[in-house]
Amino acid sequence: MSATSTYEELKYWYLRDHKLFRVLSFSQIKQLCIIVGFKKAKKGDVIYFSSSDVPRIFLLKKGNIKIVAIDEDGNETIKDIIQKGDLFGELTLENDRNSNEYAKALTDEVAICSFLMSDFEDLLLRNPSLALSYTKFVGLKMKRIKNNYSNLVSKDAKTRLYQFLKDWSENEGKRVGNQVTIENYLTQNDIAQIICTSRQTATQLLNELETSGLLHYNRKEILIPDITKL
């Protein structure tokens, strides 16, 4: 099998396995492979900038990515953590030149499929069932982001950290009884940005959790002996 055919086959399986595209037939997915870009990235690589002249929709197939928003003063805040199977980029199908954000790989061996926004719009117009599936997918994502924002506004830093650790444990943790182990790909500064506090405060709160025996933290993993105590 040639490198080109292997590459096309890889794109096909990546798309077929995603719940968004399950409404499409075999031949439709094969056609979709023609317009899909594919790339790999390593930890620290920047995937895209919102100010790009060629807006795209991205689908993460492997690894983890952070979406970082930059305010007018140059301060950075982690807007979202993207996990396998998630979409990111110009999800509203509008190229917002006023937004200022970028996506960066958090883990090694990141794999991404992408569509030009114009191609993706055409795809939705030709496939009403896919358009409905996409609307639901994005709606749920926006609801989650809204809930996260609500938690940031209404809760103190300690409560936000606890909630973040619980959500992270539920989404990616390996659980044995009440003990949870999480592969740690976030720095303490990343965690601080996610819960919208200073790095100093985040470090202090993590140290307090360690001292009380509620958490064991290192650069490779986070161990929570009893998730019900958080």
C-alpha positions in Angstrom: 0.0 0.0 0.0 1.4 3.4 -1.0 1.9 6.3 1.5 -0.8 8.3 -0.2 -3.4 5.5 0.1 -2.4 4.8 3.7 -2.9 8.5 4.4 -6.3 8.6 2.8 -7.3 5.4 4.7 -6.3 7.0 8.0 -8.4 10.1 7.3 -11.4 7.8 6.4 -11.2 5.9 9.7 -10.7 9.1 11.7 -13.9 10.6 10.3 -16.0 7.4 10.3 -15.3 6.9 14.0 -16.4 10.4 15.0 -20.0 10.6 16.2 -20.7 13.8 14.2 -20.2 12.0 10.9 -22.1 8.8 11.7 -25.1 10.1 9.7 -23.0 10.0 6.5 -22.7 7.0 4.2 -19.5 5.2 3.2 -19.3 7.1 -0.1 -20.1 10.5 1.5 -17.2 10.0 4.0 -14.9 9.0 1.1 -15.8 12.2 -0.6 -15.2 14.1 2.6 -11.7 12.8 2.8 -10.8 14.8 -0.3 -11.4 18.1 1.4 -10.0 17.2 4.8 -6.5 18.3 5.9 -4.5 16.2 8.3 -1.6 17.2 10.5 0.4 16.0 13.5 1.8 18.2 16.3 4.0 17.9 19.3 3.7 19.4 22.8 4.1 23.2 22.6 3.2 23.5 18.9 0.7 26.3 18.1 -2.1 24.8 16.0 -4.0 27.9 14.9 -4.6 31.6 15.5 -8.1 33.1 15.4 -6.7 35.9 13.3 -5.8 33.6 10.4 -6.9 34.7 6.9 -8.0 31.1 6.2 -10.6 30.2 8.9 -10.9 26.5 9.6 -12.8 23.9 11.7 -10.6 21.5 13.5 -11.3 18.0 14.8 -8.9 16.6 17.4 -8.3 12.9 16.9 -5.5 12.3 19.4 -3.9 14.2 22.3 -5.0 17.3 24.2 -5.0 21.0 23.2 -5.6 24.2 25.1 -7.5 27.2 23.7 -5.9 30.4 25.0 -7.6 33.8 24.9 -5.6 37.0 24.9 -7.1 40.2 26.2 -6.3 43.8 25.2 -3.5 44.0 27.8 -1.9 40.8 26.5 -3.0 38.7 29.5 -3.6 35.1 28.6 -6.4 32.9 30.0 -7.1 29.2 29.1 -10.6 29.3 27.6 -11.0 25.6 27.1 -9.2 22.2 27.1 -9.8 20.2 24.0 -9.9 16.5 24.2 -10.0 13.6 21.7 -13.1 13.9 19.5 -13.8 17.5 20.2 -14.1 20.3 17.6 -12.5 23.7 17.8 -11.8 26.7 15.6 -14.5 28.8 13.9 -17.4 26.8 15.3 -20.0 29.5 14.7 -19.0 29.5 11.0 -18.1 33.1 11.3 -14.6 34.5 11.0 -14.5 36.8 14.0 -11.6 39.2 13.5 -12.2 40.7 16.9 -11.4 37.5 18.8 -7.8 36.9 19.8 -7.0 33.4 20.7 -4.8 30.5 19.7 -4.6 26.7 20.2 -1.5 25.0 21.5 -0.7 21.2 21.9 -0.5 20.1 25.5 0.7 16.5 24.8 2.9 14.7 22.3 1.5 12.9 19.3 -1.4 15.3 18.7 -3.3 14.4 15.5 -5.8 16.8 13.9 -8.2 16.8 10.9 -9.3 20.2 9.6 -11.7 21.7 7.1 -11.7 25.1 5.4 -14.7 26.9 6.9 -16.1 27.5 3.4 -15.9 23.7 2.5 -17.5 22.8 5.8 -20.4 25.2 5.2 -21.0 23.6 1.8 -20.9 20.2 3.4 -23.6 21.2 5.9 -25.8 22.6 3.1 -25.6 19.4 1.2 -26.3 17.2 4.2 -29.2 18.4 6.4 -28.8 15.5 8.8 -25.2 16.4 9.3 -26.2 20.1 9.8 -28.6 19.0 12.6 -26.0 16.8 14.2 -23.5 19.7 14.1 -26.0 22.1 15.6 -26.5 19.8 18.5 -22.8 19.2 19.0 -21.9 22.9 19.1 -24.9 23.7 21.2 -23.8 21.3 23.9 -20.2 22.6 23.7 -21.4 26.2 24.1 -23.6 25.2 27.1 -20.6 23.6 28.8 -18.5 26.7 28.2 -21.3 28.9 29.6 -21.6 26.7 32.7 -17.8 26.9 33.2 -18.0 30.7 33.0 -20.9 30.7 35.5 -18.8 28.7 37.9 -15.9 31.1 37.6 -18.1 34.1 38.4 -20.0 32.6 41.3 -17.4 30.6 43.2 -14.1 31.3 45.0 -10.7 30.0 43.7 -10.6 27.0 46.0 -14.1 25.8 45.0 -13.2 26.4 41.3 -10.1 24.2 41.7 -12.0 21.4 43.4 -14.7 21.5 40.6 -12.0 21.5 37.9 -10.3 18.5 39.5 -13.6 16.6 39.7 -14.4 17.4 36.1 -10.9 16.4 35.0 -11.2 13.1 37.0 -14.6 12.3 35.4 -13.4 13.0 31.9 -10.0 11.5 31.8 -9.2 9.9 35.2 -8.6 6.2 35.8 -10.7 5.2 38.7 -10.3 2.3 41.1 -12.9 2.5 43.7 -12.8 6.1 44.9 -9.1 6.5 43.9 -8.5 8.4 40.7 -5.2 8.8 38.7 -5.0 11.5 36.1 -2.2 11.8 33.5 -0.9 15.3 34.1 -0.2 17.3 31.0 -1.0 20.7 32.6 1.5 23.0 34.4 0.5 24.8 37.6 0.3 28.0 35.5 -2.1 26.2 33.1 -4.3 25.2 36.1 -4.2 28.8 37.4 -5.3 30.1 34.0 -8.2 27.6 33.8 -9.6 28.6 37.2 -8.8 32.3 36.6 -6.4 32.9 39.5 -2.7 33.6 40.0 -0.1 30.9 39.7 0.8 31.6 43.3 -2.7 31.0 44.5 -3.0 27.8 42.5 0.3 26.5 43.8 -0.8 27.4 47.4 -4.1 25.6 47.0 -2.5 22.5 45.5 0.0 22.4 48.3 -2.8 22.6 50.8 -4.5 19.6 49.2 -1.2 17.7 49.3 -0.6 18.6 53.0 -4.2 17.4 53.9 -3.6 14.1 51.9 -6.4 14.8 49.5 -4.1 14.9 46.5 -0.6 13.9 45.3 0.7 16.1 42.5 3.7 15.8 40.2 4.5 16.7 36.6 3.5 13.3 35.3 0.3 12.4 37.2 -2.1 13.5 39.8 -3.4 11.0 42.3 -6.5 11.6 44.3 -6.8 8.9 47.0 -10.6 9.5 47.5 -12.5 11.6 45.0 -15.5 11.8 47.2 -13.6 13.9 49.7 -13.0 16.8 47.3 
